[in-house]
């Protein structure tokens, strides 16, 4: 198959080019290529690589009334995604044991319309499951430092998080962390927008980030912090990378689009339906500065972080 004449987006930039596909693999990208088989005329269209969504929450098995695999993966495919990795906590049973992993794997194999991977969970008391889960194919482990909102998926205190990260490091795997300090959070029943924002302050994220980065440094565990909502949080991760800590982070479009003012103007129905983010949206200045951090690339890529770790290790050897 050849995709001809599109505006192709690659790591090199944007260019008019043809794409040759042979036996399901892209074999050549360039102008005026010779092709065979099916011809897709992409003149006037942009051609992107298939997206990879590494942070999906489907709810099968067990909670398909929320969203099932067939509908969720079809929506991903319609949006241009070709693979995803599903989180371990929204399905029942939660994916913290080999038995639960196998149930979820079977559900994915029945219903997923695109390629997939599965995260497993790190919770108190499942250390003995981590090795077998890696052997079964788990991509890594998700952990919460505060209540997850799912009773069956409890949070790790700092001791259990450290024990888990030590084990995960020994397995050569990775931990993904929801970083909010539980001691700084408040539970407010049916909150207003202002009460909800105040119940999850930015300081809770910063404290949790400092704690998990310290554990990552001590254990050598590859660590990724999900949905970072503050500029100080992004900066904290970047500074740790420069010190050689194997840590990375992600933010989300909603933290770069919505501010606390948007929540303040939302009714309780809107708040409960989708704007009650955890962590919540921040001040407009955070939104603007967060965009600048992302746009300017001040968070290191994986390759840049690896170089920073090598420099830090070399400096430590020379200093010793």
Buried (B, 14 or more C-beta within 10 A) or exposed (E): BBBBBBBBEEEEEEEEBBBBBEEEEEEBBEEEBEBEEEEBEBEEEEBEEEBBBBBBEBBBBBBBEEBBBBBBBBEBBEEEBEBBBBBBBBBBBBBBBBEBBEBBBEBBEEBBBBBBBBBBBBBBEBBEBBBBBBEBEBBBBBBBBBBBEBEBBBBBEBEBBBBBBBBBBEBEBBBBBBBBBEEBBEEEEEBBBEEBBBBBBBEBBBBBBBBBBBBBBEBBBBBBBBBBBBBBBBBBBBEBBBBBBBBBBBBBEBBBEBBBEBBEEBEEEBBEEEBBBBBBBBBEEBBEBBBEBBEEEEBBEEEBBBEBBEEBEEEEEEEE
